[in-house]
């Protein structure tokens, strides 16, 4: 799967998502772009999953109409030491994700 890692998360999470093409918002040159436009760019560039720690995203955007799945990492913080342990759960969930869905992953 092609996964876009939000700029609020450490780009190194992509290394733990083995077997998938995980790219950070920063690497794409999209830093500072707000959620609606960012999701549209992600879809235009064939990303299938948006990985974020933004727990409010589903309240700010109508994600049912977006052709991308959103995976929200709910950890004690956004630092790598908090989010990296959740990547095995993320890997397990990836095959089940469908566009327009929001899935939350927590410890």
C-alpha positions in Angstrom: 0.0 0.0 0.0 1.0 3.6 -0.5 1.0 5.4 2.8 1.3 9.1 3.5 2.7 10.0 6.9 1.4 13.3 8.3 3.9 15.9 9.3 2.9 15.7 12.9 4.5 12.2 13.0 8.1 11.2 12.6 9.0 10.2 9.1 11.0 7.3 10.5 7.8 5.4 11.1 7.9 4.5 7.5 10.8 2.3 8.1 8.6 0.1 10.3 5.9 -0.2 7.7 7.8 -3.0 5.8 6.3 -4.1 2.5 4.6 -0.8 1.9 5.5 2.5 0.3 5.4 5.0 3.2 6.4 8.6 2.5 6.2 11.6 4.7 4.4 14.8 4.0 7.7 16.6 4.2 9.4 14.4 1.6 6.5 15.1 -0.7 7.1 18.8 -0.3 3.7 19.3 1.2 4.6 20.8 4.7 2.1 23.3 5.9 -0.7 22.2 3.6 -4.0 21.9 5.6 -6.0 18.7 5.9 -8.6 19.1 3.1 -6.1 20.0 0.4 -3.5 17.6 1.8 -6.0 14.7 1.6 -6.9 15.7 -2.0 -3.2 15.8 -2.9 -2.7 12.4 -1.3 -5.6 10.9 -3.4 -4.3 12.6 -6.6 -0.9 11.0 -6.0 -2.3 7.5 -5.4 -1.9 7.2 -1.7 -4.2 4.7 -0.1 -3.7 5.5 3.6 -3.1 8.7 5.5 -1.3 8.0 8.8 -1.8 10.8 11.4 -2.0 11.6 15.1 -4.6 14.2 14.5 -7.5 13.0 16.6 -9.8 15.8 15.4 -9.4 15.2 11.7 -12.6 13.2 11.4 -14.5 16.2 13.1 -12.9 18.7 10.7 -13.3 16.9 7.4 -16.0 14.7 5.9 -13.8 11.7 5.4 -16.6 9.4 4.0 -16.3 11.3 0.7 -12.5 11.0 0.4 -11.0 8.1 -1.5 -8.4 7.4 1.1 -8.4 5.5 4.4 -7.3 7.5 7.5 -5.4 5.7 10.3 -5.2 7.7 13.5 -2.4 6.8 15.9 -3.5 7.4 19.5 -0.3 7.2 21.6 0.9 9.0 24.8 2.7 11.5 22.5 3.8 12.0 18.9 7.4 11.3 19.6 8.8 8.2 17.9 9.2 6.4 21.2 5.4 6.6 21.7 4.3 5.9 18.1 6.8 3.3 16.9 5.4 0.5 19.3 2.0 0.9 17.5 3.4 0.0 14.1 2.8 -3.8 14.4 -0.9 -3.0 15.0 -0.8 -0.6 12.0 0.7 -3.3 9.8 -2.0 -5.8 10.8 -4.8 -3.3 10.1 -3.5 -2.1 6.7 -5.1 -5.0 4.6 -8.5 -4.3 6.2 -8.7 -0.6 5.5 -11.1 0.8 2.9 -11.3 4.3 1.4 -13.5 6.7 3.4 -12.9 5.0 6.7 -11.2 6.2 9.8 -9.5 3.7 12.1 -7.9 4.5 15.4 -4.9 2.6 16.7 -4.0 2.8 20.4 -1.8 0.8 22.9 
